[in-house]
């Protein structure tokens, strides 16, 4: 029977589930640190939690960012998994640990489980700057015939680089290709003191991770796009709203959600046909997109429902946007050729933390406010709690 040590810095239900699974898989669990493999249950990976004993650690954590992962895995070999991963992933990780299958830089391999493309780029850039002794740097990623800056510290302008200009920089040794097989991106450093063989070490290991994250981002962008309108879809909202709430909480900012419903869409479809209804939805989406700020996000929530996520905005600010949108749509009927179709919306507003304590509660409160707007006569904006 394989023995594994068990340490719970922050007990959780997910920790108990893993412990039960380990017993079922035939592990002998020894509470407390010791020589050999250790499972460490915690809120975050934290070097201060690493015990003196133990050869490798499987971290079972609630949250983690790449910098935390890099720090703990640099201090002690191991594997980091989020507690929302399937329990079977922990079993596979333990097998990797026992086989010492960590790669030339084990911490890089963790990123497939934890990091978005943005996080990977930030980690890669920070590491290159640190190893090179540079004054700063930036990374551009390719899209069509241009490279767009996706990570940087202000050392270089954010303007896109034409493909030929990027190639010239690489040829002159002023920039370096990332994932050369796909020419995914370019890295530039400001006044590096070390040669490329020093600060590019490990980028071969990172290439498959970058490509995997890039392809995942591209596919998610397609899967998160509404088929009819310029809006993102409900799946995208469900992925992004919890992150937006966490960000608002960390910054002590308000976050507003504006729910919109096209009034009497069924009657429009019955009277004028479904193509007219589609034109109406497209008109609402395009107008809403035009009135939104750069950092607001528009989603199509359902058949005739849209919502706008507004970071750093209190409920009254969201209400003003809703009222302006209603007025603009009233003033610009949809042109059907021989006829003009009047557009009416009802809207509900809720804000975090004023009306809700989490993502699900925020949707619920905004939806309730929208129902009140419908019940009170349509064509109006209602704020939760008012």
Order of alpha helices (4+ residues) and beta strands (2+ residues): beta-alpha-beta-beta-beta-alpha-beta-alpha-alpha-alpha-beta-beta-beta-alpha-beta-beta-alpha-alpha-beta-alpha-beta-alpha-alpha-beta-beta-alpha-beta-beta-beta-alpha-beta
